[in-house]
Amino acid sequence: MNLPPFTNLAVFIIFFGIALIEALQKHNWFEAGLFLALGVIFLWADTRKI
C-alpha cells in the first residue's frame, strides 16, 4: 500500500508541533528546546535521501 507523500510530514507536525506549542505556553524552555531539536533531527532524517 502506497502512502501519500505528505503523510509523514502531517504526523510530524501534529505530534511535534503540538508538543512544542504546549511547552512554549507553559514557558518550559528546556522542554521546548528539546522538542524543537528532536523535531529538526527527525524531519532531517525523514527527508534525507539514501
C-alpha positions in Angstrom: 0.0 0.0 0.0 1.5 3.3 -1.0 1.0 6.2 1.4 0.6 9.8 0.1 4.0 11.7 0.3 2.7 14.2 2.9 1.7 11.5 5.5 5.0 11.6 7.4 5.0 15.4 7.4 1.5 15.6 8.7 2.3 13.2 11.6 5.4 15.2 12.4 3.5 18.5 12.5 0.8 17.1 14.7 2.9 15.5 17.3 6.0 17.8 17.5 4.1 20.9 16.7 1.5 20.4 19.4 4.2 19.4 22.0 6.3 22.4 21.1 3.3 24.9 21.3 2.3 23.4 24.7 5.9 23.7 26.1 6.1 27.3 24.9 2.8 28.2 26.5 4.0 26.7 29.8 7.3 28.7 29.5 9.2 25.5 29.8 12.2 26.5 27.7 14.2 23.2 28.2 11.2 21.1 27.0 10.6 23.5 24.1 14.2 23.3 23.0 14.2 19.5 23.4 11.1 19.2 21.2 12.5 21.6 18.6 15.8 19.8 18.4 14.1 16.4 18.1 11.7 17.7 15.5 14.6 19.1 13.4 16.5 15.8 13.7 13.5 13.6 12.8 12.5 16.0 9.9 16.0 15.9 8.5 16.1 12.1 8.8 12.7 11.7 7.2 13.6 13.9 4.1 17.1 12.5 3.7 17.7 10.5 0.5 19.6 7.3 1.0 
